[in-house]
């Protein structure tokens, strides 16, 4: 199994950890799970964790993914919803 290194960029220094994971998708899923747990801990402590980041590096030391905590709390876009707001709310323009 490939080994991935997780670096946690938070309000306090956190040690990097190395974990054997099945693949990059599994590493991203684990990073998101750990980030959500850390966010809850931060909120309980009265800290705004939305600026925190987890970086994932492969065995060779290359950065392969970055998980921004603010992305985990943002409302997901509805499928087919326009990314830009139109002048007329609720009206989709063709083009």
N, C-alpha and C positions, 0 to 999 in steps of 0.2 A: 504494500500500500504506500502511496506517496505521503510524504510528510509535509505539513503546512505549518507556518509560523504565524501566529496571531499577535498583532500589536494593538494595544488598547490605548487610544489617545483620549484621555478623560481629564477631569479637573485635578486629579491626583495621579501621581506616577503609578503605573501598573506594570508588572513584569510581563514580558512577552512569554507566550507559551508555544510549545511545539506539539502538534497532535498528528497522529497517523489518521488519515481520512480516506474514504473510498475514492473520491474524486473532488474536483473543484466545486461542483454543485453541492456536495455534502458539506464541504468546508464553508461555503456561503450560508447554507442553512444553519449550521452550528453557530456561525458568527452572528447571525440574526437572532437566534435563540438566546445566546449569551448577552447580546446587546439589549434585548428587551428586559432581561433579568437585571442587568446593570442599571438600566434606565429606571426601573421600579425602585431599586435601592437608592439611586440618586434623588428621586422625587421624595422619597421618605425622609432623606437627609436635608431636604429643602434646596436642592441644587437643580438648575436647569440643564438637563443632559442633552438637549437638542444639538449642541455644537460638538458632541463627542463623535469619534470616528474609530472604526476598527479596520485595520489594514491586514490583508492576507498575502503572505509571501510563499512562493513555492520552495522546493528543496534547494534550488540553485540560487535563491535569494532574490528572485524577481517578484516585484509587486504584481499580483494577479487579480486582486479585487479590493475595493474600498467600500465599506458599508457605513454610510452616514446615518447617524441615529435619527436626524430630522426626517429622513426618508421613511423611517418606520412609523412615524406618527402622522405623516401627511395623509390626507384623505385620498384613497385611490380614485383614479379617473374612471368614470363609467365607460364601458365598452362602447365605442362609436361616438363618444362625446367629443366635441371640438376642443382643441387645446387653447384656442383663443376665444375670448368672449366677443360675441357679435354686438352690433349696435342695438339689436332688438332681442332681448332675452327670450330664449325658447325657440328662436327661429334659426334653422340651419340653412346656410346659404350653399347653393351648389356652385361648383366652379371648378 
